[in-house]
Amino acid sequence: MSGGLAAGGVYQAGTLSGNPLAVAGGLAAIRGLADGRAYARLETLGARLEQGLRAGADKAGVPLTVNRVGSMLTAFFARHRSPTTPPPQADTARYAKFFSAMLERGMYLAPSQSRPPSSRSRIPTPISRRLPGPAARRCSVTFRAAK
């Protein structure tokens, strides 16, 4: 640590850069991810969330496109996929209403369609408790409220 500025010749500007506790935490996280089980679990949970959102939208008769890679998922109120995010035809005002309604019902979605959730700590409990059945019903009610 004595090699960092101002005592030494190594530039250090990060809030936790070089902090032994932060480094230990980072190494523990890497070791915890090394066996791949966490990624497999995130894939399963991401698929269940996508399934629940699609089922709720279908039941409510609301057009919905879901873009997902692993646990990173974003739903768009649009009929067709698009290479842009959000798709040009996406109803972002409806998404804002949907986000607020889901939040009131205890489902924590990304507030912006450009920033999908990916945290292992935020996703498992709500999905494992609520999807696909109860969440599909909750989503269906919320989709109708967002019309």
N, C-alpha and C positions, 0 to 999 in steps of 0.2 A: 504494500500500500504506500510505502514511502517513495516509490518511484513516480507517483502521480504529481501533476502540477499542484501547488506551487512548490512543493519540496523537491520534485525531480523533473525529469525530462519527458514524461509520458502524459499526453493530453487525455483527460477524463472529464466528460461533461454530462453523463447520464445520471439520473436521480439515484439509481441503485447499482450503477456500473461499478464492479469491483467490490461491492459490499459482500462480505463472506456469507451472510445469511441469505441474500438474494441468489448468490451463486449456488449455495447448497439447495435452495428451493428449486432452482432451475434444473439442477442435476437430478433431483428426486423426481421431478415431473417427467424428464426424459426417460429415466429408468422405468417409471410407471407405465409409460406408453410403449416401451420397447417390445413387449410380447404381442402387441396387436389386439388384445382383447377389448381395450377401450374403443378402438376404431371400429371393431365389429359391432360393438354395442351401439355406438353412435349411428352406424349405418342402419341398424335395426330400428332404432328410435326415430331416425329421420324418415324412414319408409312408413312407419306407423303414423307419424304426424301428417305426412303427405296424403296417405290413405284417408285419414280422418277429415282433413280439410276438403278433399275432393268429394267425399261422401256427403258432407254437410252442404256443400255448394250444389251438388246434384239434387239433393232432397229439397233444397230451397229454390231450385230452378235459376240459379245465378251462374253466369259464365265465370269460370275460374281457370287460370293457368298456373301451374306450380312448377317452378324451376328449382331443382334440387341436385346437389352433389354431396353425398354423404349426409352429414348433419346440417349442412348449410342449405337453407330452404327459404324461398320467398314466394308468396302467393300474389298473383296479379288478377284484378278483376278485368279479364280480357279473354276472348275466345281462342286466340291463337298465340303460340310462342313467337318470340321475336329475338333477334340477336342483340337488341338493345335492352337496357334495364333502366327504368321500366319500359315495357313495350309502348310504342307511341299511342296505341289505342286503349291503354290501361286507364281505368277510372280511379285515379289517385284520391279523389275526394271520397269515394266509397271505401277505399282502403283505410283512410283516416277514421271514418266512422266505425268500420269493422275493428280496427285496432283498439279503439276506445271501448267498444262494447265487449270485446274479448278480455281486455284488461279488467273491466268491471266484474267479469265472470271468473277471474283468477287465472286466465291464460295469458302468459307473457310472450307476446310476439315482438318481432323487430318493429320499432316505431317508424323506421324508414324502409322502403322497399329496396333500397340500395345496400342495406347492411343486414344480411341474414344472421340469425343467431347460430353460434357454433359451439358454445361452451358446454363441456361435459357436465358441469355442475348445475347449469340452469335447465337443461332439457330433460333428463331422465324421469324425475318424479312426476311432473305434470303429465307427460305422455304415458308413462306406465300406469298411472291411475285413471286416465281419462280417454284413452284411445283404444280401439276405434269406436266402440259403442257410445259411451256417454259424451265424448267429445264431438262425435258426429251429430248427435242431437243438439248439443250446445252450439256447435258451429252453425247448424241449420237455423236455429232461432236467431243467432247473431247475424247470419247472412241476410235473413229477412229484415232484420232491424236496420241493416246497412243499405237497403235498397233506396 
